[in-house]
Amino acid sequence: MSNSASESILSKYRYEALFGAWLAVTGATFLRIRRSPYSTSLKIEQYESIFKGTSLSALLIGIGITPARQTARRFTPN
């Protein structure tokens, strides 16, 4: 596959790829927390922190990869 074809596939499915990466990172971290020897209340706080952090990161990356809109209009005096 050529380089331009892989770029078009990635640009076409960029949000799906971002969701997959978010799900993989969040899931792997949740499994790591689950295996830790801490108390249940501490684990719950860790789950919340990881979920918030990965969700915020994915949101900011999603905003960053959104293509720019061409909505600016040129002012033309009458």
C-alpha positions in Angstrom: 0.0 0.0 0.0 1.3 3.4 -0.8 2.0 6.2 1.6 -0.8 8.4 0.3 -3.3 5.5 0.5 -2.5 4.9 4.2 -2.8 8.6 4.9 -6.2 8.8 3.4 -7.3 5.7 5.4 -6.0 7.3 8.6 -7.6 10.6 7.8 -10.9 8.9 7.0 -11.0 6.9 10.2 -9.1 9.2 12.5 -11.9 9.4 15.2 -12.3 5.6 15.2 -8.5 5.2 15.6 -8.6 7.8 18.4 -11.4 5.9 20.2 -9.6 2.6 19.8 -6.4 4.1 21.3 -8.4 5.6 24.1 -10.2 2.3 24.8 -6.9 0.4 24.8 -5.1 2.8 27.1 -8.0 3.1 29.5 -8.7 -0.7 29.5 -5.0 -1.6 30.1 -4.7 0.9 32.9 -8.0 -0.4 34.5 -6.6 -3.9 34.4 -3.4 -2.8 36.0 -5.4 -1.0 38.8 -7.5 -4.1 39.3 -4.5 -6.3 40.0 -3.0 -3.8 42.5 -3.2 -4.7 46.2 -4.9 -1.5 47.3 -8.2 -1.1 49.1 -11.4 -0.9 47.1 -12.0 2.8 47.9 -8.5 3.7 46.7 -9.0 1.7 43.5 -12.3 3.5 42.8 -10.5 6.8 43.1 -7.8 5.6 40.7 -10.4 4.4 38.2 -12.1 7.8 38.3 -8.8 9.7 37.9 -7.6 7.5 35.0 -11.0 7.8 33.2 -11.1 11.6 33.6 -7.5 11.9 32.4 -7.7 9.7 29.4 -11.1 11.2 28.4 -9.7 14.7 28.6 -6.7 13.7 26.6 -8.8 12.1 23.9 -11.0 15.1 23.8 -8.1 17.5 23.3 -6.5 15.3 20.7 -9.8 15.0 18.9 -10.1 18.8 18.8 -6.5 19.0 17.6 -7.1 16.5 14.7 -10.3 18.1 13.5 -9.7 19.8 10.1 -9.9 23.5 10.1 -13.2 25.0 8.8 -13.0 27.5 6.0 -15.8 29.7 7.4 -14.0 33.0 7.5 -15.5 35.5 5.1 -13.7 38.3 3.4 -15.1 41.7 4.1 -15.9 43.5 0.9 -17.2 47.1 1.3 -20.1 48.1 -0.9 
